[in-house]
Amino acid sequence: MDRLIYLLDTNILSEPAKLEPNYQVIKKIQEYDGYYATSATVWQELRFGCERLLVSKLRRRLES
């Protein structure tokens, strides 16, 4: 593979942060590492959601 082949949405990029992530999704993310991207809209959705959280351990983990 020599090109991007997947455009990931918010639900997929949020999966690793869940307490009990779907390991099939995690496996695919790892399998295609380097062959996916996301849109600026999705990136902003993730940032907005994180910034709405109270300052907490969860928020710090997501920010990192």
VOVONU-201838 format. One record per residue: residue in one letter; x, y, z of N, C-alpha, C, O in turn. Coordinates in steps of 0.001 Angstrom, whole numbers, plus 524288, in hexadecimal, padded with zeros to 5 digits. Layout:
residues N
('A' (X Y Z) (X Y Z) (X Y Z) (X Y Z)),
...
***
This chain:
residues 64
('M' (80354 7FB67 80000) (80000 80000 80000) (8037F 804D4 80000) (8073D 80524 80301)),
('D' (8024D 80876 7FCBB) (80590 80D1E 7FC67) (80266 81226 7FC60) (80450 81637 7FAAA)),
('R' (7FD8E 811E6 7FE45) (7FA4E 81694 7FE4D) (7F651 8163A 802BC) (7F575 81214 80500)),
('L' (7F3ED 81AB0 803E5) (7EFBE 81AAB 807C4) (7EB09 817D7 80579) (7E994 818BB 800FB)),
('I' (7E8AF 8146F 80896) (7E42E 8119C 8068C) (7DF53 8121C 809FC) (7DB17 81070 80870)),
('Y' (7DFE9 81465 80E9F) (7DB73 81506 8121F) (7DB3A 81A97 81435) (7DF3C 81CFF 81558)),
('L' (7D674 81C94 814AD) (7D572 8219B 81727) (7D242 82063 81C09) (7CDB3 81EE6 81BAC)),
('L' (7D4A6 82105 82092) (7D224 81F6F 82571) (7CEA0 823B1 827A3) (7CFDC 82855 8275F)),
('D' (7CA3D 82204 829CD) (7C66C 8258F 82C1B) (7C716 82599 83211) (7CA23 82298 83441)),
('T' (7C430 82908 83495) (7C495 829E0 83A34) (7C3D5 824D9 83D4F) (7C6C2 823D3 840FD)),
('N' (7BFF6 821B8 83BE1) (7BEDB 81D01 83EEC) (7C376 81931 83EE4) (7C46B 81692 842CE)),
('I' (7C646 818DB 83A9E) (7CAC5 81550 83A52) (7CF60 81792 83D61) (7D204 814BC 8403A)),
('L' (7D058 81C9C 83CCF) (7D4C1 81F06 83F8F) (7D3D9 81F54 8456D) (7D799 81FC7 84867)),
('S' (7CEFE 81F19 84722) (7CDB7 81F3B 84CB7) (7CE28 819DF 84F43) (7CE86 8197B 8540A)),
('E' (7CE20 815DB 84C31) (7CDFF 8107F 84E44) (7D26A 80F4D 8521A) (7D150 80D23 85641)),
('P' (7D750 81092 850F9) (7DB7E 80F40 854B4) (7DAE8 811DA 85A0E) (7DD17 80FED 85DE2)),
('A' (7D80F 8161B 85A68) (7D775 818E9 85F5B) (7D32E 8169C 862D6) (7D2B0 8181D 86760)),
('K' (7D021 81303 860C1) (7CBDF 810AF 863CC) (7CE15 80D0E 867FE) (7D256 80AE4 8676C)),
('L' (7CB11 80C71 86C3D) (7CCA9 808E0 87065) (7CCEA 80344 86E6C) (7D058 80047 86FFB)),
('E' (7C948 801DA 86AFD) (7C939 7FCA4 868AB) (7C8EE 7FD34 862B9) (7C4BA 7FCAE 86073)),
('P' (7CD4F 7FE40 8603C) (7CD3B 7FF08 85A92) (7CC03 7F9F7 857A4) (7CD03 7F5AA 8598B)),
('N' (7C9DE 7FA9B 8530D) (7C8DA 7F630 84F9B) (7CE19 7F485 84D52) (7D082 7F76C 84A57)),
('Y' (7CFD2 7EFE3 84EB9) (7D507 7EE3E 84D25) (7D57D 7ED1D 8474F) (7D9CF 7ED1A 84531)),
('Q' (7D11D 7EC2A 844B5) (7D147 7EB96 83F06) (7D2B1 7F0D0 83C81) (7D5B0 7F0FF 838C0)),
('V' (7D084 7F509 83E98) (7D1C3 7FA42 83C9E) (7D780 7FB84 83DB5) (7DA43 7FD73 83A48)),
('I' (7D944 7FA6C 84270) (7DEB8 7FB6F 843DE) (7E261 7F851 84056) (7E657 7FA59 83E86)),
('K' (7E10C 7F36D 83F60) (7E43E 7F013 83C02) (7E4B8 7F26E 83687) (7E8FA 7F27D 8344B)),
('K' (7E06A 7F45A 8345D) (7E083 7F6AC 82F20) (7E3A3 7FBC1 82F13) (7E684 7FCCC 82B5D)),
('I' (7E317 7FEE6 83326) (7E626 803BE 8337A) (7EBFA 8026A 83364) (7EF05 804ED 830A3)),
('Q' (7ED7D 7FE80 83664) (7F2F9 7FCE5 83689) (7F4B4 7FA7F 8315C) (7F90D 7FB76 82F8D)),
('E' (7F15C 7F76F 82F0B) (7F29F 7F4C9 82A20) (7F3AA 7F8AD 825B2) (7F71D 7F7D3 82274)),
('Y' (7F0B3 7FCE2 82598) (7F130 800B6 82168) (7F3F5 805B0 82319) (7F34D 809CA 820AE)),
('D' (7F70B 80553 82740) (7F9F5 809E0 82930) (7FD0D 80C70 824C2) (8000F 809DE 82205)),
('G' (7FC42 8117D 82420) (7FF01 8145A 8200B) (7FC05 814A9 81AED) (7FDA6 81762 81751)),
('Y' (7F7A6 811E0 81A99) (7F49F 811C9 815BC) (7EF37 81436 81673) (7EB9E 81321 81373)),
('Y' (7EEB3 81775 81A66) (7E9BC 81A1C 81B36) (7EAB8 81FBE 81CE2) (7EF02 82134 81E7E)),
('A' (7E6A3 822C6 81C71) (7E6CD 8284F 81DE6) (7E176 829B4 82029) (7DDF4 8266C 8206F)),
('T' (7E0EA 82E83 821BC) (7DBDB 83075 8236F) (7DB2B 835EC 82141) (7DEE2 8384E 81F59)),
('S' (7D672 837DD 8218B) (7D562 83D19 81F82) (7D616 8412B 823CE) (7D616 83FE7 82872)),
('A' (7D6AC 845F9 82235) (7D71C 84A49 825F7) (7D21F 84ABC 82931) (7D254 84C38 82DC3)),
('T' (7CDB6 8497D 826E6) (7C8BE 849B9 829B7) (7C8B9 845D0 82E32) (7C720 84720 8328A)),
('V' (7CA75 84118 82D34) (7CAA8 83D13 83146) (7CE7E 83EB9 83584) (7CD55 83E31 83A26)),
('W' (7D301 840B3 83402) (7D6EE 8427E 837D1) (7D491 846A2 83B6A) (7D565 84680 84026)),
('Q' (7D1A7 84A46 83930) (7CF31 84E64 83C50) (7CAEB 84C2F 83FD5) (7CA4B 84DF9 84441)),
('E' (7C7FA 84858 83DF6) (7C406 845D6 84146) (7C696 84368 84612) (7C4A5 843F5 84A70)),
('L' (7CAEA 840BD 8453D) (7CDAD 83E44 84996) (7CFCF 84255 84D67) (7CF5C 841AE 85225)),
('R' (7D217 84675 84B60) (7D424 84AA3 84EC7) (7CFC0 84D3D 851D3) (7D045 84E25 85685)),
('F' (7CB6E 84E74 84F33) (7C705 850FD 851B7) (7C4E8 84D97 8562B) (7C3EA 84F83 85A76)),
('G' (7C43C 8488D 85518) (7C253 844FD 85921) (7C5F4 844BD 85DC9) (7C432 8449D 86242)),
('C' (7CAF1 844A9 85CC6) (7CED6 84472 860FB) (7CEC3 84984 86429) (7CEF9 84960 868F6)),
('E' (7CE76 84DE5 86188) (7CE7F 852F1 86440) (7C99C 853DF 8677F) (7C9B1 85718 86B10)),
('R' (7C55C 85121 86659) (7C08D 851A9 8695F) (7C0D8 84EB0 86E88) (7BDCB 84FB5 8721B)),
('L' (7C480 84B08 86EEA) (7C518 84809 873C1) (7C75A 84B76 8780C) (7CA71 84F00 87708)),
('L' (7C5C1 84A5B 87CDD) (7C833 84CF2 8814D) (7CDDA 84B2A 88192) (7CF2E 846E8 87FC5)),
('V' (7D12A 84E70 883D2) (7D69F 84CE5 88477) (7D6A7 84810 887FE) (7D4D6 84837 88C71)),
('S' (7D8BA 843DE 885ED) (7D89A 83EE1 888B2) (7DCD2 83B4A 88682) (7DF87 83C93 882C0)),
('K' (7DD45 836C9 888F9) (7E0F6 832D7 88727) (7DF99 83128 8818F) (7E30F 83090 87E45)),
('L' (7DA8C 83066 88085) (7D8C9 82EDF 87B4D) (7DA3C 832FC 87747) (7DC50 831BA 87321)),
('R' (7D925 837E3 8787F) (7DA65 83C0D 874C4) (7E043 83C52 873B0) (7E1E1 83CE1 86F31)),
('R' (7E363 83BF0 877B6) (7E91C 83C15 876F2) (7EAEA 8378B 8739A) (7EE5B 8382A 8704D)),
('R' (7E89A 832F3 87472) (7EA05 82E57 87156) (7E88F 82F20 86BA5) (7EB9E 82DD8 86829)),
('L' (7E3E8 83138 86AA8) (7E233 8322A 8654D) (7E57D 8366C 862A1) (7E6AF 8360D 85DFC)),
('E' (7E6E7 83A64 86593) (7EA19 83E92 86359) (7EF88 83CA9 861E1) (7F1E3 83E8D 85E23)),
('S' (7F177 838EF 864D4) (7F6BC 83700 86399) (7F68E 83367 85EF0) (7FA98 83160 85D4C)),
***
